[in-house]
């Protein structure tokens, strides 16, 4: 299915590229960086995002082969286009020992999808923290939660985990940029040459 790009989106990317030279990035990293910047109008993501091209290639293949996509919150799920997602937040409950609803939702989602999923976390640092203790063997973790409490720390823990990931160094992030990072992989053509 060919994606039709609206003229407003085309103009947005033209303006982005007139302000920032992204030509030095590898193809999938460039796609992620540009889509995140497009969704946030924040050029600072060019130096704040942490991407690994090999991990993105493997995730791109997994995504186009049908790997399940899990979102931490409905706002992330709503922003992901062209793919159904799993989001179990509505079924989750906070629990004893300080377990948050977001962390419980991650457990529920893992029970549903198992290993090999692509996880998109844009809201809750506790969701990302729970994913890291589950030993979920993800195809990719897009860890871009936002906030002053736990966001930067949870993303640092993700990078230290060695899991294939997209993250950023600062406290910024959010549902829109997390969904945008996943959409970049969905929109990027998948051919035998780049598989």
ABEGO torsion letter per residue (X at the ends): XBBBBBAAAAAAAAAAAAABBAAABBAAAAAAAAAAAAAAGBAAAAAABBBBAAAAAAAAAAAAAGBBBBBABAAAAAABBGBBBBBAAAABBBBBGGBBAAAAAAAAAAAAAEBGBBBBBAABAAAAAAAAAAGAGBABBBBABBEABGAAAAAAAAAAAGBBBBBBABABEEAAAAAAAAAAAAABBBBAAAX
